């Protein structure tokens, strides 16, 4: 495993911060444009709900593969960010 992708606590924390922040900002943007769609996840929407929902209807969908891909994407981004800051700090 390359040192760039070796897990550290800082990379994991930054991954979840970026994941939650990007998902939250994307949700705010979509809800401001489309009033009845409620996504979670960015760049891939792993959970999507819509409404108004009639009784006995399923008004949401979840995709676990998209959730894993989102987490992997944000881990790679956080690994590059932390690697960049560590290299700048050593100079």
N, C-alpha and C positions, 0 to 999 in steps of 0.2 A: 504494500500500500504506500502510495506516495505521501510524503510528509504534508503536502498541501491538503489532502483529504483525510488525514488522520484525525479522529474525533478528539476534540477538547471541549471543556465545559463552556468556554467562550463561544465556540462555533455553534454549539447546540443551543445556547441561550439566544445568540443572534439569529439563528435559524427560526426559532419560534417567535421572536419579536418581529422579524421581517414578515413571516407568514401571517401572523395575526394583524399586523398593521396594514399590509397590502390587501388582505381579505376585507378588513373593515373599511378601508378607503374605497375599494371597488364596490362594496355593498352600498356605501353612501352615494357614490356616483350613479349606480344603477337605480336605486330607489328614487333618487331625485329626477331621473328621466322617465322611468317606467314605474308607475305607482303600485302595481300588484305583483311584482317579481322580487324575490328575496334571496339573492345568491350568497354563498359562502365559498371562498377560495379564489385565488388569483395566482397564476394565469389560467388555471383550469377550474371550473366551478364544480366542486365535488358534492355540493349540496345545493339544491334549488327548490324553493317553495314558491307557490303562487296562490293567489286568492282573489276574490272570496271563494271559499270552499263550501260546497254543499255537503250536508250530512252523508255519511257512508261513501265519500269519494276520497281518493288518495291524491293529495295536492302537493306532493313533494317527491323528489328523487335524490338518491344518494349513490355516489360512485366511489368505492374504496380505492380503485386503481388511480383515479384522478387525485385523491387525497395523498397517496404515496408519491406520485409524480410531483405534486406541488411541494411536498416536504423535501424531496430530493433536489428539486430546482433551487429552493431557498437555502438548502445546506451547501450546495455548490457555490451560490452567490456569497454566502457568509464565509466560506473557506477562502475565496478569492479576496474578499474585503479584509479579513483578518490577516491574511498573508501579506497583502499590500501594506497595511499599517505596521506590521512587524518589520518588514524590509525598510520602510521609511524611518522607523525608530532606530534601527541599527546604523543608519548612515550618519 
